[in-house]
Amino acid sequence: DSRKFSQKRTDLNVKLPAQEKKVELGKKVTLLRGISIIIGTIIGAGIFISPKGILRNTGSVGMSLVVWIACGVLSLFGALSYAELGTCIRKSGGHYTYIMEAFGPQMAFIRLWAELIAIRPAAMAVISLAFGQYILEPLFMPCAIPPMAVKLATTIGITSVMYLNCMSVTWTARIQILLTFSKLLAIIIIIVPGVYLLFKGETKNFEDAFDLTNINLSGMPLAFYSGMYAYAGWFYLNFVTEEVENPEKTLPLAICISMAIVTSCYVLTNIAYYTVISAEELLASDAVAVTFAERLLGNFSIAIPVFVALSCFGSMNGGLFALSRMVYVASREGQLPEVLSMIHVRRHTPLAAVLILYPMTVIQVFVGDIYSLLNFMSFLRWLFIGVVVLGLIYLRYTKPDLPRPFKVPLFIPVVFCLTCFFMVFLSLYSDPVNTGIGFAISITGIPAYYVFIHFNNRPKWLQRAIDWRRSLIIIMINFIDIALFETKSTKCCTINIKRSGLKTVYGTTT
């Protein structure tokens, strides 16, 4: 079975007739675009939502700052480990690809299953709900925003991100750079006046900062989850490795620069928060950044929710751009329907891989609570990230001759891996319901692998259902392509899918 999956489709090109050019994902991610993808994805809702969750679970201002710094160091360790993996395994797909290389197709499919069923929809729903909350804040001030209005605004934001990623890789990257600069501006607007007041002697909120009477040890794993969620995104550039220019240099350099900027911004932002807002007021606030702005910036505070919404939109855009490549690679490896590895003939975007995430995300938006989603998604995410870095250590011994242009000291992946597993196991005690559900979802990937992937002689009814799903996806993609993108008459381009022998139609040329 492993031998069957070892014959991987490494050719990214979708073959067209000889007289036409190949359709492929080009190398359009430069160093600046790589930095914008990482920073633009990391700095989203986390710094505006997580301060509340971290303070609640740590019990003191001082311990919350310690958690923020520790999460920054831990994220740097993880980012450096992924930089080594990205330079020695030069394939897109991120977590999925690295688990495939280290532990084989079964474990990779379980990771893929958890990603599509739980992790990705929950992660997108969390950041999208924050976008909906902040984009409507200026319109409803000082009244509360109706929950349904937030969810409708969230759905519009998700739809616009999907449309952008379907249209153009170049424009997606350009808009990501613009959004990255806008969110850094929002962070600076918070940091500068807060640090200025601190230097003027405004330190009353830091008195008894390390009061041990309120520290909640059982909540520390959840505090780390909230902090790691705020830093999450350092791994997204590894999802598009095949589109990065000179990845041996660009990947580690972009990761190091991005993590230095983000960690500095996060620590200074939290210091600014605590300078202006007391711990009790921060816990009572539904929008920490807005409360800060109202207290300090007066009428200009109305601009803060807009900046935060743009920041969340940038995280949505960067996350979808990266994760659609994982779906694309999984389809190329034969673990998802072939249609998901197809590239639009004219726009050179993996249209099907982008659209497949849409319905699952919208469902999570309408049924999930933002904090329960955060804890539920974090358990699965850090479990598998720990497995990926464990794979790096494993490859050091099983494939010592593998070229490694960038290599980190062994203690870095060891510390990061142990910390991930420690948080995961402690979370079973702190939040057994959500973590139990997440673990159960992961386990369901085992029978799913044998039903959909391992067995060639499937029941006829199951094979008909799979073929019907593929046909439905193809029809939907062509309909969307014609309805949204095309203004001229089109003709279809036929693509032969070698693995199944099916002939599917997708893409257009004028």
C-alpha positions, 0 to 999 in steps of 0.5 A, a space after each residue: 500500500 505504501 508503495 502505491 503512494 510512493 509513486 507520487 505525482 511530482 509534476 505540477 503541470 496540467 498537461 494541455 495539447 502540445 501547441 498550448 502552454 502548460 498550466 502550472 502554479 508559477 513561482 510568484 512568492 518573493 521575499 516581501 510577499 513571503 513576509 507579508 503572507 506570514 505576518 499578514 496571517 499571524 497578526 489577525 484577530 489573535 492579538 485583539 481576542 486572545 488577551 482576554 482568554 490568556 488573562 482569564 486562564 493565567 489569573 494575573 497580569 505578570 503571568 499573562 505577559 510571561 505566557 505571551 513571551 513564552 509563546 513567542 519563543 516557542 513559535 520561533 522554535 517551531 518556525 525554525 524547525 519548519 524552515 529546515 523541513 521546507 528547505 529539505 522537502 521542497 514540496 507544497 502542502 505543509 504539515 500534510 507533505 511532511 507527515 507523508 514523507 516521514 510516516 507514510 500515507 496513512 498518517 498523512 491522511 489522518 492529518 488531512 481528514 482532521 484538517 478538512 473536517 475540523 481544524 480548517 473550518 474552525 480556524 477560518 470560522 474564528 478569524 471570520 467571526 472576529 472580522 464580522 464583529 469588528 467590521 460592524 462595530 463602528 455602525 452599531 456603537 455604542 449598542 450591541 451588535 445583533 449576533 445574526 448581523 455578525 454572522 451575515 457580515 462574516 459570510 460576506 467576508 468569507 465569500 469575498 476572500 474565496 472570490 479573490 483567491 479564485 481570481 488571481 494569485 498575483 492580486 491575492 499576494 498584492 492585496 496581502 501586502 497592503 493588508 499587512 501594512 494596514 495591520 502593522 499600522 493598527 498595532 503601531 497606533 496602539 503601541 505608541 500612546 500606550 508605551 508613552 504613558 508607561 514612560 510617563 509613570 502610568 504603572 498602577 495596573 502593573 502593581 502586584 502583577 505576579 500575585 500568585 493567589 489568582 494563578 490557575 494552573 489547570 487553565 495554563 494549557 488553555 492560556 498557551 492555546 490562546 497565545 499560540 493561536 495568536 502566533 499561529 501562521 508562521 507555518 503557512 509559507 511552507 504550504 506554498 513552497 513550490 511557488 516560492 522563489 529560491 526557497 533555500 534562502 527565502 523561506 528561512 529568511 522570511 520566517 526569521 524576519 516575520 517572527 522577530 517583528 510579530 513577537 516584538 509587536 505582540 509583547 509591546 501591544 499587551 504592555 500598552 493594553 495593561 498600561 491603559 486598561 485594568 485587568 478587570 476592565 479587560 476581562 469585561 471587554 468584548 473587544 479589547 482593542 476598541 475599549 483601549 481606543 475609546 479610553 485613549 484616542 477619543 473620536 479617532 477610536 472609530 478607526 480601530 475596529 476598521 483596522 482590526 477588521 482589515 487585519 482579520 481579512 488579511 489572515 483569512 486571505 493568507 490562510 485560504 491561499 496557503 491551505 488551498 495548496 494543501 488540498 491541491 497537493 493531497 489531490 495530486 497524491 491521490 488522497 482527494 478527488 482528482 478535480 481538486 488538483 486542477 488549475 484554471 487554464 487562464 487564471 492559474 489558480 487551484 479553483 476547486 481546492 479553494 472552493 471546497 473549504 467554503 461550505 464547511 467554514 460557513 456551517 461552523 460560523 453559524 453553529 460555533 461559539 468563538 472560544 469553544 471553537 478556539 479550544 477545539 481547533 487548537 487541540 488538533 492543530 498542535 497535536 499534528 504540528 507536534 507530530 510534524 516536528 517529531 517527523 523532523 527528528 525521525 528524518 534526522 536518523 532515518 535519512 541523514 544524507 537528505 540535503 539540508 541547506 538550513 539546519 537547526 540545532 537538535 534541541 530546538 525541535 525536541 523542546 518544541 515537540 515536547 511542549 506541544 505534546 505536553 499542552 495536548 495531554 494537559 488539555 484533556 484535563 482542562 477541557 475534556 469535552 472539546 479535546 475529546 471531540 477533537 480526538 474522536 474526529 482524528 480517530 475516524 480518519 482511520 476507517 475513512 482511509 481504508 474505505 476511501 483510499 486503501 480498498 480498491 474493490 469498493 461496493 458499487 453503491 460507494 463507488 457510484 457515490 464517489 463518482 457522483 460527488 466528483 461530477 457534481 464538483 466539476 459541474 459546480 466549478 464550471 458553473 461558477 467559472 462561467 457565472 463569475 469570471 467569464 464575459 466572453 464565449 468559452 471553449 473547454 479544455 480537456 484534461 486526462 486524469 491518469 490515476 482513475 482513467 476518468 476524463 474530466 472537463 475543466 478550465 477555459 481558453 478564449 
